[in-house]
């Protein structure tokens, strides 16, 4: 006897043997048991989900002569042993007319088929017309079928099957009872394959069945066919390596290894895993898609663990991996992966694109890469405005000792050359926001964001008053480098009575610092009483290089010295949202705006501490996220306020300008306030 393939050998012969499609099975079984039969059924779904199988089972239920319980003998459990059941299983039942609509599309074929509808069945109880791929019929064939399909003889049942119901005319759909069959999930396919292989006595590995279940793409028939192929490929056994080689698919374990390397924040391991993948010649775009899919499953595992898709049979592994990521990192990695997938067509090659996407995930983490062994991050001037000294880099070297700082306070990185288009002098004074001098303004340029156009409060470096600000201003992060220094400005007075955060707070980043140095910045603050909640004025005096360092830091000193710290980039943005909460001489506590809590990383805290040590403030630094007081300003708020005041003065000066007034009177001109940009004007002698 010739070999019968698994897809035919294990085709279900009753509703109870049917795998999946419980919604269709329940409706048909109840209709058969209650005798509520429709004259036309339409089964829709993708290939291999059981449309023709369901139609044949229904035909057996209608014509079984041994298991009938109703008055007409119809049953939902055909015996499979009577002459009618055996004839239907063997494909020789006279009253089951199977028609392939793909090969009989002409109207003449349909008319010939319908000529015999009026005759009674020869062998069975009902004459059943099974029309497969019915959507392939021509329009004329559908028109010829409509009348008979609507009012067939009582002994005729129509069973239609199609993979594309959208192509059926609405007149046909309205005459049929439609059932939509679902795709098979990999879990159900694997369970059924394991049952079949155990019955067949074939040795298999479960991981290999998961590869087959995924490759079947929802079709049980495809899964059976692939299983036959895998048995032949593995010489009677189904092994994971053999199935992976047969299918030519990427081993999912390599994708999980890459995700584990991301969890360990191990860039070297990431590159090693990609190099191992490259030896197999994979589709790197598909690898990135698989990584994004795993990241999606990790996000689901973190939010709703019970909803994790087990399509690869690795639910436990995914749940374990999900506990090693923060929710923010998973969302960021997924976004970078999706964006990197779109950028692959512009990359030199796909492997480079994959490696850069994975490295970008690590580089853009909120905490950054914790161990930049060969590429130290600069302490300041991230945007090209300056370089960091070896003692202040990210290579792990300690900051400059306090003794050296006191003896040689001018040992700081040289300031960058001023931008030619925006010349600035380090020693050039400017008027305060209350100056009566009319500000010159420009009507031709769009203003930068308020943070960039703010006139910063500059405090000279101890021992070297000629050193200008060293950091360039990223958007909304820091004042413009081209702004001149100002010796007198409005600053906020810290709220009295602030208490220090406990050292063991969970959200506090604390770094140790050397002993206090002898160099400190001298600041005089107006201590006159002020109403509760109002801001007061503090005057910043030039520091003295040999001033004793015994005083406590308050918020006024923080504002006055902020620009002299030389911070840049994300570090400056973080510090600009802080206020001084407490200083006990050994530990300086800064309160951080909660909106910037995600940026509170150790690398930024270290940079702020090193910048403070460079001006002689050696403290143990703690940055504590929490609500800010309402009666003080952060450095950013101060810069925005000063920028708004200078902008208002510039607009008022233009409105008073006789030339502008003349243009308005002569031509009906209108001053667009949003285009006014304050200019730097030297004060009067």
GUTORLUM-933013 format. One line per 4 residues: number of its first residue (from 0); their letters; for each residue x, y, z of C-alpha. Coordinates in pm, 1 decimal. Example, Ala and Ser with C-alpha at 12.3 -4.5 7.8 and 13.67 -1.06 7.14 Angstrom:
REM GUTORLUM-933013
0) AS) 1230.0:-450.0:780.0; 1367.0:-106.0:714.0
***
This chain:
REM GUTORLUM-933013
0) XXXX) 0.0:0.0:0.0; 132.4:344.1:-93.5; 228.9:594.9:175.4; -41.9:840.5:278.5
4) XXXX) 77.0:1183.6:385.5; 2.9:1300.0:738.0; -228.4:1579.0:622.3; -465.6:1323.4:464.5
8) XXXX) -413.7:1042.7:712.2; -494.2:1262.2:1011.0; -773.2:1467.3:851.4; -1060.8:1492.1:1106.9
12) XXXX) -1364.3:1277.6:1027.3; -1597.2:1405.4:1299.6; -1656.1:1735.4:1474.5; -1499.8:1598.8:1790.5
16) XXXX) -1171.8:1525.0:1608.8; -1157.8:1877.6:1469.6; -871.4:2087.6:1610.0; -965.3:2447.7:1678.3
20) XXXX) -1264.2:2629.4:1520.2; -1474.3:2571.4:1832.6; -1707.5:2857.1:1740.0; -1800.0:2688.7:1410.0
24) XXXX) -1813.8:2344.2:1564.3; -2054.7:2457.9:1836.3; -2292.9:2629.7:1595.6; -2309.6:2334.5:1355.4
28) XXXX) -2346.3:2069.7:1627.2; -2632.4:2259.1:1791.0; -2805.7:2315.4:1456.3; -2780.0:1945.4:1367.8
32) XXXX) -2904.6:1830.2:1708.2; -3200.5:2068.0:1697.9; -3283.1:2007.1:1332.6; -3239.4:2375.4:1241.3
36) XXXX) -3058.1:2329.4:910.3; -2985.8:2600.7:658.2; -2991.9:2525.3:287.2; -2660.0:2703.6:209.5
40) XXXX) -2342.1:2732.4:418.0; -2038.1:2944.5:336.3; -1702.1:2860.7:500.1; -1429.7:3128.2:472.5
44) XXXX) -1068.9:3141.1:595.2; -708.8:3109.2:484.4; -563.1:2792.2:333.7; -538.5:2482.3:544.3
48) XXXX) -768.3:2579.6:832.2; -1038.4:2316.9:763.9; -1297.9:2457.7:523.2; -1329.2:2147.8:301.2
52) XXXX) -1290.4:1918.0:601.5; -1584.3:2087.2:776.6; -1794.3:2057.0:460.9; -1725.5:1684.1:433.3
56) XXXX) -1801.2:1624.8:800.0; -2128.9:1811.5:757.0; -2209.8:1599.8:451.3; -2155.6:1283.7:658.8
60) XXXX) -2377.6:1420.7:935.9; -2656.8:1480.6:683.4; -2632.9:1132.9:524.0; -2523.0:897.3:805.0
64) XXXX) -2763.1:602.4:822.1; -2660.2:458.8:1160.6; -2624.6:742.7:1411.5; -2931.3:954.8:1346.2
68) XXXX) -3139.5:1055.8:1646.1; -3390.2:1297.5:1491.8; -3697.1:1232.3:1285.9; -3503.2:1281.3:964.2
72) XXXX) -3202.3:1074.6:1080.8; -2960.3:1370.2:1082.4; -2690.6:1350.8:1351.2; -2397.4:1557.5:1478.8
76) XXXX) -2193.6:1241.9:1544.9; -2160.6:1033.1:1227.3; -2069.4:672.1:1288.1; -1800.0:647.9:1022.7
80) XXXX) -1887.3:282.5:967.4; -2201.6:287.8:754.5; -2190.0:275.4:376.3; -2255.6:647.2:339.7
84) XXXX) -1979.4:750.5:584.8; -1723.5:516.4:427.0; -1814.5:632.3:76.6; -1775.8:999.4:173.6
88) XXXX) -1439.5:930.7:343.4; -1319.9:747.4:32.7; -1449.4:1015.3:-205.9; -1695.3:797.4:-395.8
92) XXXX) -2031.0:908.7:-256.3; -2260.6:974.7:-548.9; -2474.0:1241.0:-379.1; -2172.8:1450.1:-267.4
96) XXXX) -2085.5:1657.8:-574.5; -1754.8:1837.8:-525.0; -1688.5:2117.7:-771.8; -1362.0:2305.9:-818.5
100) XXXX) -1481.0:2652.5:-912.7; -1128.9:2751.7:-1015.7; -1140.2:2509.2:-1311.3; -1512.9:2540.6:-1388.4
104) XXXX) -1569.6:2913.7:-1408.6; -1786.5:2929.8:-1719.8; -2160.5:2979.8:-1702.7; -2212.5:2662.5:-1910.8
108) XXXX) -2045.9:2457.4:-1635.2; -2276.1:2607.7:-1374.0; -2588.4:2543.9:-1584.0; -2483.9:2184.7:-1641.6
112) XXXX) -2434.8:2145.9:-1266.5; -2776.2:2284.6:-1184.8; -2958.3:2069.2:-1440.0; -2945.4:1776.0:-1197.0
116) XXXX) -3052.1:1969.3:-885.3; -3417.3:1881.5:-931.4; -3354.6:1505.8:-914.7; -3374.1:1325.6:-581.1
120) XXXX) -3056.3:1182.5:-424.5; -2953.2:838.0:-543.9; -2787.5:692.2:-233.6; -2810.7:932.9:58.0
124) XXXX) -3061.3:1145.6:236.9; -2948.4:1478.0:89.9; -2777.1:1577.5:-230.3; -2484.7:1796.5:-120.9
128) XXXX) -2308.4:2039.1:-356.7; -1960.5:2129.4:-229.5; -1821.1:2420.7:-435.4; -1459.4:2496.5:-344.9
132) XXXX) -1297.6:2837.0:-418.6; -1639.1:2969.5:-511.2; -1504.8:3322.5:-553.4; -1346.3:3210.9:-884.1
136) XXXX) -1683.9:3179.1:-1057.4; -1762.0:3434.9:-1322.6; -2033.8:3695.3:-1285.7; -2258.6:3503.5:-1524.2
140) XXXX) -2209.0:3186.9:-1320.4; -2309.2:3366.7:-1002.5; -2619.2:3505.1:-1173.1; -2714.2:3156.7:-1290.3
144) XXXX) -2665.5:3019.8:-938.8; -2859.3:3285.3:-749.5; -3214.3:3157.9:-794.2; -3130.2:2797.2:-709.4
148) XXXX) -2912.8:2907.0:-416.5; -3201.9:3106.9:-272.0; -3476.9:2844.4:-307.8; -3323.4:2501.6:-362.6
152) XXXX) -3528.5:2178.9:-345.0; -3565.9:2039.2:9.5; -3327.0:1752.5:-61.7; -3038.5:1981.3:-169.4
156) XXXX) -2776.0:2149.8:47.8; -2507.9:2390.9:-79.5; -2170.2:2403.8:95.0; -1946.3:2682.2:-36.5
160) XXXX) -1580.0:2738.1:57.1; -1354.1:3031.1:-27.6; -1033.7:3201.4:82.7; -1143.5:3541.5:-48.3
164) XXXX) -1502.0:3625.0:54.1; -1456.9:3989.2:-50.0; -1486.5:3881.3:-413.2; -1828.3:3724.7:-364.0
168) XXXX) -2129.6:3930.0:-471.3; -2344.2:4062.5:-190.1; -2637.9:3872.9:-338.2; -2455.9:3543.6:-276.3
172) XXXX) -2344.7:3637.4:75.9; -2699.4:3728.8:174.9; -2826.8:3382.3:72.4; -2571.6:3186.4:279.8
176) XXXX) -2503.7:3118.8:646.1; -2141.2:3232.7:674.2; -1877.8:3088.8:910.4; -1528.7:3242.7:929.2
180) XXXX) -1256.6:2999.9:1032.1; -963.8:3130.9:1236.0; -592.5:3078.5:1186.9; -434.1:2818.2:1412.0
184) XXXX) -209.7:2962.5:1687.8; 136.7:2803.2:1717.0; 49.6:2657.5:2058.2; -241.9:2458.7:1914.6
188) XXXX) -35.8:2342.8:1617.1; 249.0:2222.8:1839.3; 8.9:2034.8:2067.2; -154.8:1858.3:1773.3
192) XXXX) 178.1:1775.5:1605.6; 308.7:1623.6:1929.3; -2.0:1405.3:1951.3; 31.5:1292.1:1589.4
196) XXXX) 403.8:1214.9:1616.2; 357.5:1019.5:1936.5; 88.3:812.5:1765.1; 319.3:760.7:1466.7
200) XXXX) 610.0:659.2:1691.9; 844.2:930.7:1562.0; 1108.6:1079.5:1790.9; 1103.7:1462.3:1804.6
204) XXXX) 1230.2:1764.9:1993.3; 967.6:2009.6:2117.7; 1174.5:2311.2:2013.6; 1168.8:2176.8:1656.8
208) XXXX) 787.8:2161.8:1667.9; 778.4:2528.6:1764.9; 979.2:2608.7:1451.5; 726.8:2413.1:1244.3
212) XXXX) 433.0:2577.5:1419.8; 567.0:2924.7:1344.2; 650.9:2835.9:983.2; 297.9:2700.2:924.2
216) XXXX) 162.0:3054.2:971.0; -174.0:2943.2:1106.9; -237.3:2655.8:863.2; -268.4:2306.9:1011.1
220) XXXX) -233.5:2148.6:667.0; 91.9:2337.2:606.2; 215.7:2223.6:947.0; 143.7:1860.1:856.0
224) XXXX) 320.3:1896.8:521.1; 624.7:2057.5:683.0; 630.1:1779.1:939.7; 640.0:1520.2:660.1
228) XXXX) 929.3:1708.9:505.9; 1112.9:1733.3:839.6; 1075.3:1357.5:896.8; 1230.6:1287.3:558.9
232) XXXX) 1504.8:1546.6:615.8; 1595.2:1403.7:957.7; 1578.9:1036.9:851.1; 1279.1:953.2:1065.4
236) XXXX) 1352.0:1198.8:1347.1; 1266.8:1563.6:1402.2; 1556.0:1760.9:1550.3; 1580.3:2134.7:1610.6
240) XXXX) 1899.4:2180.3:1409.0; 1761.3:1980.2:1114.9; 1434.7:2175.8:1105.6; 1618.2:2509.3:1129.6
244) XXXX) 1845.2:2407.1:840.4; 1548.5:2281.0:636.8; 1344.5:2597.1:685.6; 1644.8:2830.0:651.1
248) XXXX) 1509.9:3043.9:932.7; 1702.4:3226.0:1203.8; 1734.1:3039.4:1529.5; 1523.7:3230.9:1778.8
252) XXXX) 1780.5:3158.6:2048.4; 2023.3:3397.5:1876.0; 1766.2:3676.9:1901.6; 1716.2:3607.9:2271.3
256) XXXX) 2095.3:3613.3:2318.3; 2108.4:3962.0:2164.4; 1829.8:4082.5:2394.0; 2012.1:3935.1:2694.4
260) XXXX) 2324.2:4128.5:2591.5; 2112.5:4445.3:2587.1; 1984.8:4358.0:2933.2; 2343.6:4323.0:3056.4
264) XXXX) 2436.6:4653.3:2886.3; 2728.4:4467.2:2732.1; 2819.1:4632.7:2401.8; 3106.7:4390.8:2340.3
268) XXXX) 2876.8:4091.8:2375.1; 2624.6:4253.1:2139.9; 2888.6:4282.1:1869.0; 3004.3:3923.4:1928.5
272) XXXX) 2649.4:3792.6:1887.7; 2607.8:3987.2:1562.8; 2938.9:3846.6:1438.7; 2818.6:3492.4:1510.3
276) XXXX) 2496.2:3564.4:1324.3; 2691.1:3696.8:1026.8; 2854.8:3356.5:983.0; 2512.0:3210.6:900.8
280) XXXX) 2435.8:3475.4:639.7; 2101.0:3584.6:785.2; 1868.5:3859.6:675.1; 1976.6:4133.3:916.3
284) XXXX) 1657.3:4326.8:854.9; 1459.8:4021.0:969.2; 1686.9:3995.3:1275.0; 1599.5:4352.4:1373.7
288) XXXX) 1230.8:4276.3:1319.7; 1261.3:3976.1:1551.3; 1435.8:4188.4:1815.2; 1157.3:4446.8:1797.8
292) XXXX) 902.1:4167.1:1831.1; 1077.8:4038.8:2144.9; 1085.5:4392.3:2288.0; 711.6:4415.9:2227.8
296) XXXX) 661.4:4091.7:2417.6; 879.1:4224.7:2700.0; 659.2:4534.4:2726.7; 348.5:4314.8:2737.8
300) XXXX) 512.3:4093.2:3001.1; 583.1:4395.8:3219.2; 229.5:4532.1:3192.0; 12.9:4219.3:3159.9
304) XXXX) 219.7:3903.1:3221.5; -70.7:3670.4:3147.5; -108.3:3817.7:2797.1; 241.8:3723.9:2675.4
308) XXXX) 233.4:3549.8:2337.4; 385.4:3202.8:2358.5; 430.5:3162.4:1984.1; 793.0:3056.1:2028.6
312) XXXX) 737.8:2844.0:2338.4; 959.2:3075.6:2542.8; 708.2:3242.0:2774.3; 914.1:3174.0:3087.7
316) XXXX) 1229.5:3312.5:2923.5; 1047.9:3629.8:2819.8; 906.3:3680.7:3168.2; 1255.7:3642.6:3314.8
320) XXXX) 1403.0:3888.3:3065.0; 1125.6:4139.8:3132.2; 1234.1:4164.4:3496.0; 1583.2:4273.6:3386.3
324) XXXX) 1464.4:4580.9:3194.3; 1297.4:4897.5:3307.4; 975.5:4985.9:3131.0; 1134.3:5306.1:2998.2
328) XXXX) 1427.8:5116.9:2844.9; 1198.6:4867.5:2670.3; 990.9:5146.2:2516.4; 1302.7:5337.4:2411.0
332) XXXX) 1466.9:5027.6:2260.1; 1151.5:4942.5:2067.1; 1125.7:5294.2:1925.9; 1493.6:5292.3:1824.9
336) XXXX) 1449.6:4947.3:1666.3; 1150.4:5055.4:1459.3; 1327.5:5374.4:1352.4; 1644.4:5180.8:1269.8
340) XXXX) 1443.6:4942.0:1052.3; 1333.0:5232.6:838.2; 1688.2:5368.3:815.1; 1837.5:5039.6:692.1
344) XXXX) 1798.2:5126.2:326.8; 2026.7:5427.3:375.1; 2300.6:5235.1:560.1; 2622.4:5114.6:388.9
348) XXXX) 2521.4:4754.4:458.2; 2257.9:4576.6:665.4; 2499.5:4441.8:923.7; 2630.2:4790.8:995.0
352) XXXX) 2274.7:4915.2:1028.8; 2190.2:4639.8:1278.6; 2502.6:4701.7:1487.6; 2448.5:5077.9:1494.9
356) XXXX) 2085.0:5033.8:1595.5; 2178.6:4805.5:1885.3; 2460.9:5034.2:1998.5; 2223.7:5330.2:1973.3
360) XXXX) 1989.4:5154.5:2215.1; 2267.1:5138.2:2473.6; 2402.4:5486.1:2406.8; 2064.9:5657.9:2441.9
364) XXXX) 1963.6:5490.6:2766.0; 1873.6:5756.4:3028.6; 2170.9:5641.9:3237.2; 2407.2:5619.4:2940.5
368) XXXX) 2665.3:5347.5:2893.4; 2809.2:5292.0:3243.2; 3155.2:5174.1:3135.3; 3289.1:5374.2:2839.3
372) XXXX) 3628.8:5206.2:2861.4; 3792.2:5349.6:2551.0; 3576.3:5652.4:2474.3; 3569.1:5882.3:2780.9
376) XXXX) 3288.1:6133.0:2781.5; 3400.1:6497.7:2808.3; 3318.2:6682.4:3128.1; 3213.4:6993.0:2943.3
380) XXXX) 3178.5:7125.4:2592.9; 2984.3:6824.3:2462.7; 2883.5:7029.3:2161.6; 3235.9:7116.1:2064.5
384) XXXX) 3271.8:7416.9:2291.0; 3567.9:7283.3:2481.8; 3755.7:6976.8:2599.9; 3789.1:6820.5:2939.6
388) XXXX) 4106.2:6789.9:3133.1; 4236.2:6440.6:3207.1; 4153.0:6481.4:3572.8; 3789.6:6565.3:3489.6
392) XXXX) 3717.9:6306.6:3220.2; 3513.0:5993.4:3247.4; 3811.8:5762.1:3264.6; 3772.3:5719.0:3637.0
396) XXXX) 4060.1:5951.1:3743.8; 3987.9:6152.8:4059.1; 3932.6:6527.5:4036.8; 4208.3:6779.0:4102.1
400) XXXX) 4307.7:6774.3:4471.5; 4191.1:7075.1:4673.2; 4547.1:7178.6:4750.0; 4629.5:7206.5:4383.7
404) XXXX) 4306.3:7390.1:4319.7; 4394.2:7643.9:4588.2; 4752.6:7686.5:4474.3; 4676.8:7704.7:4105.1
408) XXXX) 4312.3:7796.5:4052.7; 4370.4:7894.5:3690.7; 4440.4:7535.1:3579.6; 4120.0:7493.6:3384.1
412) XXXX) 4051.7:7410.9:3020.8; 4102.0:7697.8:2786.9; 3790.0:7867.5:2666.9; 3689.7:7821.9:2303.7
416) XXXX) 3733.3:8097.5:2055.4; 3422.2:8319.3:2030.3; 3200.1:8271.0:1728.9; 3298.1:8531.1:1465.5
420) XXXX) 2939.7:8622.9:1386.6; 2864.1:8679.0:1756.8; 3174.8:8834.3:1919.6; 3179.1:8842.0:2297.0
424) XXXX) 3425.0:8976.5:2545.9; 3474.8:8802.9:2876.2; 3529.1:9122.5:3064.5; 3270.3:9339.0:2890.1
428) XXXX) 3001.8:9441.3:3140.1; 2636.1:9474.2:3050.3; 2353.0:9666.0:3214.6; 2112.6:9494.9:3451.3
432) XXXX) 1752.7:9427.6:3365.1; 1659.0:9765.2:3529.0; 1895.2:9971.8:3311.1; 1741.8:10286.3:3162.0
436) XXXX) 1951.2:10268.8:2847.4; 1735.8:10199.9:2540.4; 1804.3:9850.2:2402.4; 1882.4:9812.0:2037.9
440) XXXX) 1683.2:9531.6:1874.8; 1658.9:9356.2:1543.4; 1341.0:9303.2:1337.8; 1498.4:9066.3:1087.1
444) XXXX) 1583.2:8752.8:1283.4; 1370.2:8489.1:1447.4; 1453.4:8472.8:1818.7; 1594.8:8155.6:1963.9
448) XXXX) 1409.1:7983.5:2248.1; 1396.7:8187.5:2570.1; 1663.4:7968.6:2729.9; 1916.4:8052.7:2455.8
452) XXXX) 1846.1:8424.2:2444.2; 1877.4:8465.1:2822.0; 2160.4:8676.6:2952.9; 2332.9:8444.8:3200.9
456) XXXX) 2462.6:8547.5:3537.8; 2835.6:8493.1:3504.4; 3062.3:8447.8:3800.6; 3436.1:8465.8:3723.5
460) XXXX) 3654.7:8169.5:3803.0; 3855.7:8214.4:4123.1; 4199.5:8335.1:4039.7; 4122.3:8397.9:3673.6
464) XXXX) 3846.6:8651.7:3620.4; 3910.9:8665.2:3247.0; 3794.2:8310.5:3170.3; 3457.3:8326.9:2992.1
468) XXXX) 3184.2:8064.6:2996.8; 3306.3:7749.2:2825.4; 2993.5:7566.6:2725.5; 2782.3:7603.6:2419.7
472) XXXX) 2406.5:7618.1:2471.5; 2196.7:7330.8:2345.7; 1830.1:7405.4:2295.4; 1649.9:7487.9:2620.5
476) XXXX) 1946.9:7358.1:2818.5; 2190.9:7641.4:2885.5; 2249.6:8013.2:2815.0; 2416.0:8124.8:2494.8
480) XXXX) 2793.9:8119.8:2491.5; 2801.5:8448.8:2304.7; 2635.9:8641.8:2590.2; 2879.2:8866.9:2783.4
484) XXXX) 2933.3:8831.6:3152.9; 2723.6:9024.4:3401.2; 2848.8:9115.2:3745.7; 2513.7:9221.4:3888.6
488) XXXX) 2187.4:9038.2:3831.6; 1859.0:8949.6:3994.2; 1875.7:8615.4:4172.8; 1644.2:8430.7:4408.2
492) XXXX) 1688.4:8391.4:4777.3; 1653.9:8035.1:4899.4; 1358.8:7963.6:5123.0; 1477.5:7961.0:5484.8
496) XXXX) 1429.3:7654.1:5694.2; 1499.6:7398.6:5421.4; 1598.3:7062.5:5560.0; 1846.4:6809.6:5423.4
500) XXXX) 1723.2:6488.4:5262.1; 1816.6:6172.9:5450.8; 2124.9:5998.7:5313.4; 1946.2:5669.1:5259.7
504) XXXX) 1668.1:5799.2:5029.5; 1604.8:5561.0:4745.3; 1599.9:5822.4:4467.9; 1910.4:6017.2:4576.5
508) XXXX) 2235.1:6002.8:4378.8; 2525.3:6063.8:4624.4; 2893.5:6095.0:4540.8; 3185.8:6134.4:4781.9
512) XXXX) 3408.0:6442.1:4749.2; 3751.6:6542.3:4882.8; 3796.1:6756.2:5190.4; 3681.5:7120.0:5157.3
516) XXXX) 3928.8:7348.0:4984.0; 4039.8:7688.1:5099.9; 3917.1:7867.0:4789.0; 3560.2:7991.8:4792.4
520) XXXX) 3350.0:8244.3:4611.9; 3245.4:8554.5:4802.0; 2879.3:8646.0:4769.5; 2695.0:8920.2:4953.6
524) XXXX) 2322.6:8874.8:4992.8; 2073.5:9136.1:5098.1; 1944.7:8999.9:5428.8; 1675.2:9262.9:5477.0
528) XXXX) 1334.9:9117.7:5561.9; 1106.1:9045.7:5271.0; 741.7:8940.3:5254.8; 681.9:8565.9:5250.1
532) XXXX) 691.0:8414.1:4900.9; 856.0:8714.7:4729.4; 1190.7:8702.8:4551.0; 1468.7:8927.6:4678.8
536) XXXX) 1779.0:9071.9:4518.8; 2125.9:8928.5:4570.7; 2439.8:9101.4:4443.3; 2723.1:8880.1:4328.2
540) XXXX) 3064.2:9017.2:4415.6; 3381.0:8911.5:4232.8; 3537.5:8616.7:4418.0; 3872.8:8634.0:4585.8
544) XXXX) 4118.6:8353.7:4511.1; 4244.1:8318.8:4867.3; 3908.6:8356.9:5043.7; 3848.7:8105.4:5324.7
548) XXXX) 3602.7:7824.3:5251.0; 3413.3:7799.5:5576.5; 3071.7:7927.1:5471.3; 2762.2:7733.5:5377.9
552) XXXX) 2615.1:7726.7:5031.4; 2267.6:7862.7:4981.3; 2054.8:7903.7:4671.4; 2175.6:8257.4:4603.8
556) XXXX) 2532.7:8131.7:4567.6; 2412.5:7846.4:4346.7; 2246.4:8093.2:4108.8; 2540.7:8331.6:4113.6
560) XXXX) 2797.9:8061.1:4038.7; 2597.8:7842.6:3803.3; 2747.4:7969.4:3477.0; 3100.9:7959.0:3612.8
564) XXXX) 3067.7:7582.8:3658.1; 3123.8:7533.2:3286.6; 2863.7:7258.9:3256.8; 2725.4:7162.1:2918.4
568) XXXX) 2477.2:6938.2:2739.9; 2245.4:6713.9:2939.8; 2442.9:6771.3:3258.8; 2379.5:7145.1:3243.4
572) XXXX) 2012.9:7087.8:3167.8; 1984.3:6865.1:3476.5; 2162.4:7113.3:3704.1; 1959.2:7404.7:3566.9
576) XXXX) 1643.9:7244.0:3711.5; 1787.5:7217.7:4065.3; 1764.8:7437.4:4373.8; 1982.6:7419.1:4682.4
580) XXXX) 1795.8:7247.6:4962.4; 2061.7:7216.2:5231.1; 2437.2:7231.9:5295.4; 2588.5:7108.6:5620.5
584) XXXX) 2948.9:7165.0:5515.7; 3004.5:6804.8:5410.1; 2695.0:6724.3:5207.9; 2529.0:6952.3:4954.6
588) XXXX) 2170.1:6855.3:4870.6; 2007.3:6978.0:4550.1; 1633.9:6943.6:4491.3; 1553.6:6837.9:4129.8
592) XXXX) 1238.4:6918.8:3936.2; 1038.6:6590.4:3912.1; 993.9:6641.7:3537.6; 1370.0:6586.3:3495.1
596) XXXX) 1393.8:6281.7:3721.5; 1472.6:6049.1:3429.0; 1799.2:6239.9:3371.4; 1920.4:6193.7:3730.0
600) XXXX) 2206.5:5961.2:3639.8; 2532.1:5901.6:3821.1; 2741.1:6034.3:3533.1; 2571.2:6376.4:3549.9
604) XXXX) 2597.9:6394.5:3928.7; 2969.9:6320.7:3898.0; 3015.3:6601.6:3647.0; 2835.8:6853.9:3866.1
608) XXXX) 3046.2:6752.4:4165.7; 3369.6:6786.1:3967.3; 3261.5:7126.8:3837.9; 3190.1:7242.1:4195.3
612) XXXX) 3527.7:7110.5:4309.8; 3695.7:7309.3:4031.4; 3571.9:7636.3:4187.0; 3666.4:7524.6:4537.1
616) XXXX) 3336.3:7378.6:4659.5; 3420.4:7024.0:4766.8; 3115.0:6850.7:4902.1; 2939.1:6518.2:4904.1
620) XXXX) 2670.7:6587.5:4641.5; 2314.4:6453.5:4649.8; 2048.4:6530.6:4387.0; 1701.0:6450.9:4521.4
624) XXXX) 1396.6:6453.4:4289.0; 1095.8:6620.1:4444.7; 859.2:6918.7:4431.8; 1040.2:7252.1:4414.3
628) XXXX) 965.0:7544.1:4646.5; 739.7:7807.8:4496.4; 935.2:8105.8:4626.4; 1269.8:8038.2:4456.6
632) XXXX) 1390.4:8015.5:4098.7; 1595.4:7746.9:3932.8; 1880.0:7866.5:3709.5; 1665.1:7792.4:3408.6
636) XXXX) 1368.7:7988.9:3542.7; 1599.7:8279.5:3624.4; 1743.5:8281.4:3272.4; 1395.9:8265.7:3118.5
640) XXXX) 1276.6:8552.8:3337.5; 1576.2:8768.7:3247.4; 1527.6:8684.4:2880.6; 1160.5:8785.9:2899.1
644) XXXX) 1251.9:9115.3:3068.6; 1519.3:9196.3:2809.6; 1279.1:9108.5:2529.7; 1010.8:9334.8:2674.8
648) XXXX) 1262.6:9619.8:2703.1; 1369.2:9567.4:2342.2; 1009.6:9575.2:2220.6; 938.0:9888.9:2424.2
652) XXXX) 1253.2:10055.9:2288.3; 1146.6:9983.8:1930.8; 798.0:10115.0:1992.8; 950.4:10440.1:2121.6
656) XXXX) 1196.8:10464.4:1833.5; 1103.3:10764.3:1609.6; 1206.7:10578.7:1295.4; 980.9:10287.4:1376.1
660) XXXX) 695.8:10525.2:1455.7; 756.2:10700.7:1124.5; 734.3:10368.8:937.5; 412.5:10284.3:1116.1
664) XXXX) 255.0:10619.9:1031.0; 374.3:10629.2:670.0; 317.9:10270.2:562.7; 90.6:10127.7:827.0
668) XXXX) 372.8:9897.3:942.2; 319.8:9661.8:1234.0; 586.8:9557.5:1480.9; 596.3:9179.3:1521.0
672) XXXX) 708.3:9134.9:1879.2; 796.2:8768.0:1835.9; 1071.6:8858.4:1586.5; 1248.2:9099.7:1820.7
676) XXXX) 1578.7:8972.0:1953.9; 1752.3:9170.3:2231.3; 2106.8:9280.5:2149.8; 2400.3:9302.0:2387.4
680) XXXX) 2466.5:9669.3:2467.0; 2760.5:9800.5:2667.5; 2653.6:10010.1:2970.0; 2728.3:10374.2:3009.2
684) X) 3039.3:10474.4:3199.7
***
